[in-house]
């Protein structure tokens, strides 16, 4: 295995086209780690819920039961046995409605669709290979686990999700519908579902980076990610909310955490890359870097779009950050230079400062470093930078699917401008998960801290106005940071 010379130990990103893939890949990661993995037939391309393309490609398996299949007959018999239908014709209509409702929204360019991961079984109705058509897509589940570990998460992200699904009491979905959807899973995947159920709650991922200098920070996007995920999975939310809404919140936390985590990483590389050729005190560099990391985006409804445009920020973060990352990695990899790797300082609570001191001590042996850094800071969006740009931009951008509005986006775009304008449900999700559990209050200061952790510098006037408009503000805006926020459930 190649030596990890990165700052945070993150795999390189690849944007997942459907938000349902977050939970699906977590479920499949449990099975793949169980040691029970069986080999598919030669030429197998992956699982998807339904085929949309008229140009059918070989190797894909579709998990939506056709009306003439044995699986459809089984589902129809179940509906009749539960007395949800009195005739076979009525049962057929109910089955078709439920199967249609299970299908997640998709774009006009989609080739295959996914099912909404309402439970362990429905999460297995597709995988990343089946939706993207790629033989070796990025390991999305591992990236999620890496970020979750960086935030100090408990056990594993997949384990938390699996345990929430297993321990759910049915408050979020009628029992007969949950049992119906569990039976949609093809028979040849029954062993996979049993394995995920058995191994999920104790699933763990070894060897992930947990730098002390990162955990010592009061807030960062990884801490927000891990804390939000743990609260969503542990504190009774799944039984308090409709299951589909809980699933949407889970996807919201995942897509926001991924995007903001990579923003932080790129900001880190860009600023430390520039600091290699400066003579500013290392302590000042790191302090300013971390402070500026709380203000990567500005959110103020009173600012015109031309001034609020964050499109160039995303491009610069991805371009310069990726180029500085490549440069620093090349310096560390050159054994003749004795350039320090950040991993050597993972146990140091002041690791960023210590690394910068050591890196500057080694810079005199690097010919033309000033020019290399200058070129990296001015780099264009090419190669790996494009993947990082796509992950950040499209994870945060509000994107409608098949006529449905995206309420969980952070950014909006029109013409040449992209600006911060979170969807209503995004703000409901983020503010609600500041509360310890459903029905508990949080305060404006908690929400402001979370937004800063995500790199969003939000106007208090704007936040309060949105909270009041959505019916989440319990007390007067005159309370300032002490304003109480009602959770969504």
Buried (B, 14 or more C-beta within 10 A) or exposed (E): EEEBBBBBBBEBBBBBBBBBBBBBBBBBBBBBBBEBEEEEEEEBBBBBBBBEEEEEEEBBBBBBBEEEEEBBBBBBBBBBEBEBBEEEEBBBBBBBEBBEEBBBBBEEEBBBBBBBBBBBBBBBBBBBBBBBBEEEBBBBBBBBBBBBBBBBBBBBBBBBBBBBBBEBEBEBBEEBBBBBBBBBBBEEBEEBBEBBBBBBBEBEBEEBBBBEBBBEBEBBBBBBBBBBBBBBBBBBBBBBBEBBBBBBBBBBBBBBBBBBBBBBBBBBBBBBBBBBBEEEEBEEBBEEBBEEBBEBBBBBBEBEBEEBBBBEBBBBBBBBBBBBBBBBBBBBEEEEBEBBBBBBBBEBBBBBBBBBBBBBEBBEEBEEBEEBBEEBBEBEBEEBBBBBBBBBBBBBBBBEBEEEBBBBBBBBBEEEBBBBBBBBBBBBBBBBBBBEEBEEBBBBBBBBBBBBBBBBBBBBEBBBBBBBEBEBBBEEBEBEEEBBBBBBB
